[in-house]
């Protein structure tokens, strides 16, 4: 029962890390940079691109 809960918690943490706020930093700087709440690069890239229209 513990393994499915651990896998589910890991999935939630990874979702947050990729789509909400960046949680991944080098170990030596983690405590100082985690409080900055940076937007993940993936989200920045998705917001910066417009959907392409193929009107031909």
PyMOL Python script that loads the backbone (N, CA, C, O; Angstrom):
from pymol import cmd

cmd.read_pdbstr("""\
ATOM      1  N   UNK A   1       0.820  -1.193   0.000  1.00  0.00           N
ATOM      2  CA  UNK A   1       0.000   0.000   0.000  1.00  0.00           C
ATOM      3  C   UNK A   1       0.869   1.264   0.000  1.00  0.00           C
ATOM      4  O   UNK A   1       0.459   2.301  -0.522  1.00  0.00           O
ATOM      5  N   UNK A   2       2.046   1.178   0.575  1.00  0.00           N
ATOM      6  CA  UNK A   2       2.929   2.335   0.640  1.00  0.00           C
ATOM      7  C   UNK A   2       3.500   2.701  -0.731  1.00  0.00           C
ATOM      8  O   UNK A   2       3.662   3.879  -1.047  1.00  0.00           O
ATOM      9  N   UNK A   3       3.800   1.692  -1.535  1.00  0.00           N
ATOM     10  CA  UNK A   3       4.381   1.945  -2.857  1.00  0.00           C
ATOM     11  C   UNK A   3       3.439   2.750  -3.762  1.00  0.00           C
ATOM     12  O   UNK A   3       3.891   3.727  -4.358  1.00  0.00           O
ATOM     13  N   UNK A   4       2.163   2.395  -3.895  1.00  0.00           N
ATOM     14  CA  UNK A   4       1.274   3.219  -4.731  1.00  0.00           C
ATOM     15  C   UNK A   4       1.137   4.661  -4.226  1.00  0.00           C
ATOM     16  O   UNK A   4       1.045   5.587  -5.031  1.00  0.00           O
ATOM     17  N   UNK A   5       1.124   4.856  -2.922  1.00  0.00           N
ATOM     18  CA  UNK A   5       1.052   6.210  -2.371  1.00  0.00           C
ATOM     19  C   UNK A   5       2.323   6.995  -2.691  1.00  0.00           C
ATOM     20  O   UNK A   5       2.257   8.177  -3.030  1.00  0.00           O
ATOM     21  N   UNK A   6       3.471   6.342  -2.585  1.00  0.00           N
ATOM     22  CA  UNK A   6       4.746   7.001  -2.892  1.00  0.00           C
ATOM     23  C   UNK A   6       4.819   7.367  -4.371  1.00  0.00           C
ATOM     24  O   UNK A   6       5.284   8.453  -4.715  1.00  0.00           O
ATOM     25  N   UNK A   7       4.367   6.475  -5.246  1.00  0.00           N
ATOM     26  CA  UNK A   7       4.377   6.755  -6.685  1.00  0.00           C
ATOM     27  C   UNK A   7       3.413   7.895  -7.002  1.00  0.00           C
ATOM     28  O   UNK A   7       3.740   8.766  -7.808  1.00  0.00           O
ATOM     29  N   UNK A   8       2.257   7.904  -6.397  1.00  0.00           N
ATOM     30  CA  UNK A   8       1.289   8.983  -6.607  1.00  0.00           C
ATOM     31  C   UNK A   8       1.834  10.327  -6.130  1.00  0.00           C
ATOM     32  O   UNK A   8       1.679  11.337  -6.816  1.00  0.00           O
ATOM     33  N   UNK A   9       2.472  10.345  -4.956  1.00  0.00           N
ATOM     34  CA  UNK A   9       3.062  11.582  -4.438  1.00  0.00           C
ATOM     35  C   UNK A   9       4.166  12.073  -5.358  1.00  0.00           C
ATOM     36  O   UNK A   9       4.282  13.274  -5.604  1.00  0.00           O
ATOM     37  N   UNK A  10       4.976  11.157  -5.866  1.00  0.00           N
ATOM     38  CA  UNK A  10       6.035  11.527  -6.801  1.00  0.00           C
ATOM     39  C   UNK A  10       5.436  12.138  -8.064  1.00  0.00           C
ATOM     40  O   UNK A  10       5.960  13.123  -8.584  1.00  0.00           O
ATOM     41  N   UNK A  11       4.351  11.568  -8.556  1.00  0.00           N
ATOM     42  CA  UNK A  11       3.686  12.101  -9.741  1.00  0.00           C
ATOM     43  C   UNK A  11       3.166  13.511  -9.529  1.00  0.00           C
ATOM     44  O   UNK A  11       3.293  14.359 -10.413  1.00  0.00           O
ATOM     45  N   UNK A  12       2.585  13.768  -8.376  1.00  0.00           N
ATOM     46  CA  UNK A  12       2.085  15.110  -8.070  1.00  0.00           C
ATOM     47  C   UNK A  12       3.236  16.108  -7.992  1.00  0.00           C
ATOM     48  O   UNK A  12       3.130  17.219  -8.511  1.00  0.00           O
ATOM     49  N   UNK A  13       4.321  15.725  -7.354  1.00  0.00           N
ATOM     50  CA  UNK A  13       5.485  16.607  -7.240  1.00  0.00           C
ATOM     51  C   UNK A  13       6.062  16.910  -8.622  1.00  0.00           C
ATOM     52  O   UNK A  13       6.427  18.053  -8.899  1.00  0.00           O
ATOM     53  N   UNK A  14       6.146  15.919  -9.476  1.00  0.00           N
ATOM     54  CA  UNK A  14       6.676  16.135 -10.821  1.00  0.00           C
ATOM     55  C   UNK A  14       5.746  17.018 -11.651  1.00  0.00           C
ATOM     56  O   UNK A  14       6.219  17.851 -12.424  1.00  0.00           O
ATOM     57  N   UNK A  15       4.450  16.851 -11.505  1.00  0.00           N
ATOM     58  CA  UNK A  15       3.497  17.716 -12.217  1.00  0.00           C
ATOM     59  C   UNK A  15       3.698  19.170 -11.797  1.00  0.00           C
ATOM     60  O   UNK A  15       3.776  20.064 -12.640  1.00  0.00           O
ATOM     61  N   UNK A  16       3.782  19.394 -10.494  1.00  0.00           N
ATOM     62  CA  UNK A  16       4.006  20.744  -9.982  1.00  0.00           C
ATOM     63  C   UNK A  16       5.329  21.288 -10.505  1.00  0.00           C
ATOM     64  O   UNK A  16       5.403  22.451 -10.901  1.00  0.00           O
ATOM     65  N   UNK A  17       6.371  20.467 -10.511  1.00  0.00           N
ATOM     66  CA  UNK A  17       7.693  20.887 -10.959  1.00  0.00           C
ATOM     67  C   UNK A  17       7.683  21.295 -12.432  1.00  0.00           C
ATOM     68  O   UNK A  17       8.351  22.261 -12.801  1.00  0.00           O
ATOM     69  N   UNK A  18       6.952  20.593 -13.267  1.00  0.00           N
ATOM     70  CA  UNK A  18       6.951  20.882 -14.704  1.00  0.00           C
ATOM     71  C   UNK A  18       5.989  21.992 -15.100  1.00  0.00           C
ATOM     72  O   UNK A  18       6.295  22.761 -16.012  1.00  0.00           O
ATOM     73  N   UNK A  19       4.839  22.101 -14.448  1.00  0.00           N
ATOM     74  CA  UNK A  19       3.788  22.983 -14.929  1.00  0.00           C
ATOM     75  C   UNK A  19       3.400  24.122 -13.986  1.00  0.00           C
ATOM     76  O   UNK A  19       2.639  24.998 -14.396  1.00  0.00           O
ATOM     77  N   UNK A  20       3.877  24.152 -12.772  1.00  0.00           N
ATOM     78  CA  UNK A  20       3.459  25.192 -11.829  1.00  0.00           C
ATOM     79  C   UNK A  20       4.640  26.047 -11.385  1.00  0.00           C
ATOM     80  O   UNK A  20       4.685  27.243 -11.669  1.00  0.00           O
ATOM     81  N   UNK A  21       5.583  25.443 -10.697  1.00  0.00           N
ATOM     82  CA  UNK A  21       6.745  26.172 -10.181  1.00  0.00           C
ATOM     83  C   UNK A  21       7.956  25.254 -10.232  1.00  0.00           C
ATOM     84  O   UNK A  21       7.857  24.055  -9.973  1.00  0.00           O
ATOM     85  N   UNK A  22       9.087  25.832 -10.565  1.00  0.00           N
ATOM     86  CA  UNK A  22      10.309  25.037 -10.667  1.00  0.00           C
ATOM     87  C   UNK A  22      10.795  24.653  -9.276  1.00  0.00           C
ATOM     88  O   UNK A  22      11.018  25.511  -8.422  1.00  0.00           O
ATOM     89  N   UNK A  23      10.954  23.365  -9.065  1.00  0.00           N
ATOM     90  CA  UNK A  23      11.444  22.851  -7.788  1.00  0.00           C
ATOM     91  C   UNK A  23      12.842  22.252  -7.900  1.00  0.00           C
ATOM     92  O   UNK A  23      13.467  21.939  -6.886  1.00  0.00           O
ATOM     93  N   UNK A  24      13.329  22.094  -9.110  1.00  0.00           N
ATOM     94  CA  UNK A  24      14.615  21.433  -9.326  1.00  0.00           C
ATOM     95  C   UNK A  24      15.741  22.456  -9.406  1.00  0.00           C
ATOM     96  O   UNK A  24      15.771  23.284 -10.317  1.00  0.00           O
ATOM     97  N   UNK A  25      16.645  22.400  -8.474  1.00  0.00           N
ATOM     98  CA  UNK A  25      17.818  23.265  -8.434  1.00  0.00           C
ATOM     99  C   UNK A  25      19.005  22.429  -7.994  1.00  0.00           C
ATOM    100  O   UNK A  25      18.820  21.357  -7.417  1.00  0.00           O
ATOM    101  N   UNK A  26      20.210  22.888  -8.252  1.00  0.00           N
ATOM    102  CA  UNK A  26      21.386  22.165  -7.743  1.00  0.00           C
ATOM    103  C   UNK A  26      21.318  22.050  -6.217  1.00  0.00           C
ATOM    104  O   UNK A  26      20.827  22.951  -5.538  1.00  0.00           O
ATOM    105  N   UNK A  27      21.812  20.945  -5.698  1.00  0.00           N
ATOM    106  CA  UNK A  27      21.710  20.658  -4.261  1.00  0.00           C
ATOM    107  C   UNK A  27      22.307  21.778  -3.415  1.00  0.00           C
ATOM    108  O   UNK A  27      21.733  22.151  -2.392  1.00  0.00           O
ATOM    109  N   UNK A  28      23.435  22.311  -3.823  1.00  0.00           N
ATOM    110  CA  UNK A  28      24.100  23.344  -3.038  1.00  0.00           C
ATOM    111  C   UNK A  28      23.353  24.662  -2.972  1.00  0.00           C
ATOM    112  O   UNK A  28      23.551  25.436  -2.035  1.00  0.00           O
ATOM    113  N   UNK A  29      22.497  24.934  -3.952  1.00  0.00           N
ATOM    114  CA  UNK A  29      21.760  26.207  -3.995  1.00  0.00           C
ATOM    115  C   UNK A  29      20.272  26.030  -3.772  1.00  0.00           C
ATOM    116  O   UNK A  29      19.527  27.004  -3.874  1.00  0.00           O
ATOM    117  N   UNK A  30      19.812  24.832  -3.473  1.00  0.00           N
ATOM    118  CA  UNK A  30      18.385  24.565  -3.402  1.00  0.00           C
ATOM    119  C   UNK A  30      17.688  25.442  -2.364  1.00  0.00           C
ATOM    120  O   UNK A  30      16.652  26.037  -2.659  1.00  0.00           O
ATOM    121  N   UNK A  31      18.240  25.529  -1.161  1.00  0.00           N
ATOM    122  CA  UNK A  31      17.584  26.296  -0.095  1.00  0.00           C
ATOM    123  C   UNK A  31      17.490  27.783  -0.419  1.00  0.00           C
ATOM    124  O   UNK A  31      16.537  28.441  -0.003  1.00  0.00           O
ATOM    125  N   UNK A  32      18.452  28.318  -1.147  1.00  0.00           N
ATOM    126  CA  UNK A  32      18.419  29.746  -1.455  1.00  0.00           C
ATOM    127  C   UNK A  32      17.569  30.063  -2.678  1.00  0.00           C
ATOM    128  O   UNK A  32      17.047  31.173  -2.783  1.00  0.00           O
ATOM    129  N   UNK A  33      17.418  29.134  -3.592  1.00  0.00           N
ATOM    130  CA  UNK A  33      16.681  29.424  -4.822  1.00  0.00           C
ATOM    131  C   UNK A  33      15.237  28.926  -4.824  1.00  0.00           C
ATOM    132  O   UNK A  33      14.448  29.379  -5.653  1.00  0.00           O
ATOM    133  N   UNK A  34      14.868  28.030  -3.948  1.00  0.00           N
ATOM    134  CA  UNK A  34      13.508  27.493  -3.951  1.00  0.00           C
ATOM    135  C   UNK A  34      12.484  28.580  -3.591  1.00  0.00           C
ATOM    136  O   UNK A  34      11.340  28.515  -4.041  1.00  0.00           O
ATOM    137  N   UNK A  35      12.869  29.551  -2.807  1.00  0.00           N
ATOM    138  CA  UNK A  35      11.959  30.617  -2.408  1.00  0.00           C
ATOM    139  C   UNK A  35      11.665  31.624  -3.500  1.00  0.00           C
ATOM    140  O   UNK A  35      10.805  32.486  -3.317  1.00  0.00           O
ATOM    141  N   UNK A  36      12.351  31.544  -4.633  1.00  0.00           N
ATOM    142  CA  UNK A  36      12.142  32.502  -5.704  1.00  0.00           C
ATOM    143  C   UNK A  36      10.927  32.166  -6.565  1.00  0.00           C
ATOM    144  O   UNK A  36      10.476  33.022  -7.325  1.00  0.00           O
ATOM    145  N   UNK A  37      10.386  30.965  -6.476  1.00  0.00           N
ATOM    146  CA  UNK A  37       9.192  30.537  -7.189  1.00  0.00           C
ATOM    147  C   UNK A  37       9.268  30.876  -8.677  1.00  0.00           C
ATOM    148  O   UNK A  37       8.414  31.592  -9.199  1.00  0.00           O
ATOM    149  N   UNK A  38      10.284  30.363  -9.349  1.00  0.00           N
ATOM    150  CA  UNK A  38      10.453  30.613 -10.784  1.00  0.00           C
ATOM    151  C   UNK A  38       9.493  29.762 -11.613  1.00  0.00           C
ATOM    152  O   UNK A  38       9.188  28.620 -11.270  1.00  0.00           O
ATOM    153  N   UNK A  39       9.030  30.347 -12.702  1.00  0.00           N
ATOM    154  CA  UNK A  39       8.172  29.619 -13.632  1.00  0.00           C
ATOM    155  C   UNK A  39       9.034  28.646 -14.424  1.00  0.00           C
ATOM    156  O   UNK A  39      10.084  29.039 -14.933  1.00  0.00           O
ATOM    157  N   UNK A  40       8.620  27.387 -14.542  1.00  0.00           N
ATOM    158  CA  UNK A  40       9.401  26.416 -15.301  1.00  0.00           C
ATOM    159  C   UNK A  40       9.596  26.838 -16.756  1.00  0.00           C
ATOM    160  O   UNK A  40       8.720  27.476 -17.339  1.00  0.00           O
ATOM    161  N   UNK A  41      10.728  26.488 -17.336  1.00  0.00           N
ATOM    162  CA  UNK A  41      11.040  26.855 -18.717  1.00  0.00           C
ATOM    163  C   UNK A  41      10.015  26.265 -19.688  1.00  0.00           C
ATOM    164  O   UNK A  41       9.678  26.901 -20.687  1.00  0.00           O
ATOM    165  N   UNK A  42       9.524  25.077 -19.410  1.00  0.00           N
ATOM    166  CA  UNK A  42       8.520  24.460 -20.270  1.00  0.00           C
ATOM    167  C   UNK A  42       7.270  25.336 -20.363  1.00  0.00           C
ATOM    168  O   UNK A  42       6.725  25.526 -21.450  1.00  0.00           O
ATOM    169  N   UNK A  43       6.821  25.861 -19.243  1.00  0.00           N
ATOM    170  CA  UNK A  43       5.636  26.715 -19.226  1.00  0.00           C
ATOM    171  C   UNK A  43       5.920  28.023 -19.959  1.00  0.00           C
ATOM    172  O   UNK A  43       5.068  28.517 -20.698  1.00  0.00           O
ATOM    173  N   UNK A  44       7.104  28.582 -19.760  1.00  0.00           N
ATOM    174  CA  UNK A  44       7.473  29.805 -20.471  1.00  0.00           C
ATOM    175  C   UNK A  44       7.454  29.568 -21.976  1.00  0.00           C
ATOM    176  O   UNK A  44       6.971  30.410 -22.733  1.00  0.00           O
ATOM    177  N   UNK A  45       7.977  28.427 -22.411  1.00  0.00           N
ATOM    178  CA  UNK A  45       7.986  28.103 -23.835  1.00  0.00           C
ATOM    179  C   UNK A  45       6.573  27.924 -24.381  1.00  0.00           C
ATOM    180  O   UNK A  45       6.269  28.393 -25.478  1.00  0.00           O
ATOM    181  N   UNK A  46       5.717  27.256 -23.631  1.00  0.00           N
ATOM    182  CA  UNK A  46       4.346  27.036 -24.087  1.00  0.00           C
ATOM    183  C   UNK A  46       3.562  28.337 -24.176  1.00  0.00           C
ATOM    184  O   UNK A  46       2.756  28.510 -25.090  1.00  0.00           O
ATOM    185  N   UNK A  47       3.781  29.234 -23.262  1.00  0.00           N
ATOM    186  CA  UNK A  47       3.083  30.521 -23.283  1.00  0.00           C
ATOM    187  C   UNK A  47       3.606  31.429 -24.391  1.00  0.00           C
ATOM    188  O   UNK A  47       2.880  32.295 -24.878  1.00  0.00           O
ATOM    189  N   UNK A  48       4.851  31.239 -24.787  1.00  0.00           N
ATOM    190  CA  UNK A  48       5.466  32.104 -25.764  1.00  0.00           C
ATOM    191  C   UNK A  48       5.192  31.727 -27.196  1.00  0.00           C
ATOM    192  O   UNK A  48       5.509  32.497 -28.103  1.00  0.00           O
ATOM    193  N   UNK A  49       4.610  30.557 -27.431  1.00  0.00           N
ATOM    194  CA  UNK A  49       4.361  30.117 -28.796  1.00  0.00           C
ATOM    195  C   UNK A  49       2.875  30.226 -29.112  1.00  0.00           C
ATOM    196  O   UNK A  49       2.016  29.867 -28.305  1.00  0.00           O
ATOM    197  N   UNK A  50       2.602  30.727 -30.298  1.00  0.00           N
ATOM    198  CA  UNK A  50       1.215  30.812 -30.767  1.00  0.00           C
ATOM    199  C   UNK A  50       0.916  29.589 -31.615  1.00  0.00           C
ATOM    200  O   UNK A  50       1.794  29.107 -32.330  1.00  0.00           O
ATOM    201  N   UNK A  51      -0.302  29.080 -31.549  1.00  0.00           N
ATOM    202  CA  UNK A  51      -0.634  27.940 -32.395  1.00  0.00           C
ATOM    203  C   UNK A  51      -0.561  28.313 -33.874  1.00  0.00           C
ATOM    204  O   UNK A  51      -0.992  29.388 -34.290  1.00  0.00           O
ATOM    205  N   UNK A  52      -0.018  27.414 -34.630  1.00  0.00           N
ATOM    206  CA  UNK A  52       0.128  27.673 -36.063  1.00  0.00           C
ATOM    207  C   UNK A  52      -1.161  27.334 -36.805  1.00  0.00           C
ATOM    208  O   UNK A  52      -1.805  26.323 -36.524  1.00  0.00           O
ATOM    209  N   UNK A  53      -1.520  28.173 -37.735  1.00  0.00           N
ATOM    210  CA  UNK A  53      -2.688  27.933 -38.585  1.00  0.00           C
ATOM    211  C   UNK A  53      -2.192  27.504 -39.944  1.00  0.00           C
ATOM    212  O   UNK A  53      -1.304  28.138 -40.514  1.00  0.00           O
ATOM    213  N   UNK A  54      -2.745  26.457 -40.458  1.00  0.00           N
ATOM    214  CA  UNK A  54      -2.340  26.006 -41.794  1.00  0.00           C
ATOM    215  C   UNK A  54      -3.488  26.291 -42.766  1.00  0.00           C
ATOM    216  O   UNK A  54      -4.172  25.383 -43.237  1.00  0.00           O
ATOM    217  N   UNK A  55      -3.671  27.570 -43.047  1.00  0.00           N
ATOM    218  CA  UNK A  55      -4.732  27.977 -43.980  1.00  0.00           C
ATOM    219  C   UNK A  55      -4.172  27.983 -45.398  1.00  0.00           C
ATOM    220  O   UNK A  55      -3.440  28.891 -45.791  1.00  0.00           O
ATOM    221  N   UNK A  56      -4.529  26.961 -46.149  1.00  0.00           N
ATOM    222  CA  UNK A  56      -4.034  26.851 -47.521  1.00  0.00           C
ATOM    223  C   UNK A  56      -5.176  26.637 -48.462  1.00  0.00           C
ATOM    224  O   UNK A  56      -4.967  26.519 -49.670  1.00  0.00           O
TER     225      UNK A  56
END
""", "prot")
cmd.dss("prot")
cmd.show_as("cartoon", "prot")
cmd.util.cbc("prot")
cmd.orient("prot")
